[in-house]
């Protein structure tokens, strides 16, 4: 049985409230869980002490047993210093796509050609 430490949503429409639970990976998001280890209220201010309430000892115990946290829970655990989250950086994602690269190459070629003709025309005018 693979276990996940994940968020289970509660609260009203447009007012999310999450329980941090340990659940079987095959169970639905808001379905059956093994143990509730904390709560997370994203509506509260970031510096509010009750925004994230977590039993750190239980979280460490479940991590030691092999439970895998989801990305959002791993961010929360990293903020508390319980687990280390590797910084994600994908510089390839920021690059323009193929057509945009072709357009920019064509524009730079046209600019170089215009600069060359301007440079050739300038000595002839003198």
N, C-alpha and C positions, 0 to 999 in steps of 0.2 A: 504494500500500500504506500504510494508516494504522497507525502504530505506537503502542503503549501501553507505558508503564513501569508494571508491575504486580507484584503478589505472586504467586508460584507456591508452593503449599503442599507441604510435605514433612513428615517426622516421623511419629511413631506416633500411634495413637488417643489423644486427649485431651492430646497433647504436640505442639502445632503448632510448625513451624519453616518459615520462608518464605525463598525466594530472591527478590531483587529483580531482575526481568528486563525486557528490552526485547523485546516480542513483537508479531507481527502481531495486530491486533485480532480477526481472524477465527479465530485458533487457540484451542484450549481452555485453560482456566486453567493446568493442569499440563502442557500439551502443548509443542510445538516453540517455541523462542524464538530470537531473533537473538543476544543477548548477555546474560550474567549480569553485573550491575554491583554486587551486594552481597547481604547477608543480613540478616534480621531475626528475632530470637528473642524473642517476647513473653513467654515463660516466665521469662526472666531479670529481675532487678530493674531498675527504671527508671534507676538511677544506674550500672549496670554498663556499662563501656566497650565490651564485646563484644555488647551487646544489638543494636545497629545498626552494621553494618560496611558502608560504602558507598564506592565509588570516585567521589568528588565530581566529578573532572574528566570522567569518562565520562558521568556524569549530566548535567552542564552541556552536554557535546557533543551528547548525544541530544536534550536540550530545544531546543538551537539548531537541530537538524535537523528539529524539528517533532513529536517524540514527545510524546504527551499523557499525563501521569501520572494514575493513578486517584486517588480522593479520599484513600484511606489513604496512598498513596505521597506524595501532595502534602503531607499532614500531616507525614510523616517528613522530607521535603525542607525544609519550612518550619522544622522544629526544628533542622536543620543550617544554615539560612540560605541554602540554594541557590535556593529558589523561594519566592514569596510566595503565601500562601493567604488568600483573603478570608474574614473571619469570617462565618459564616452565622447569621442570626437571623430567625426567623419568628414574630413576636408573635401572628399570627392562630392559630397552632397551639395556643397556650396557652389560648385562649378556650374557654369551655364551648360545647357544641353547642346546637342550637335548642331541644330539649326542656328541657334544663337551664336555659337562659336564661328560658324560659317559666315554669318552676317557681320560679325565684328571683324573677321579676317578680311572680308571684302571691303568694309569701310576703311580699315587701316591701309589696305592696298590703294584704295582710291585717294586717301589723304596723302600717302607717299607720292603718288603720281602727280597730284596737284602741287605738292611742294616742289617736286622736281621741275615741273613746267614753269612754276613761278621763279625758281632759282635760275632757270635757263633764260627766262624772259628779262630778268633784272639786269644782267650784264649787257644785254643787247640795247636796253634803254639808255644806258650811260654812254 
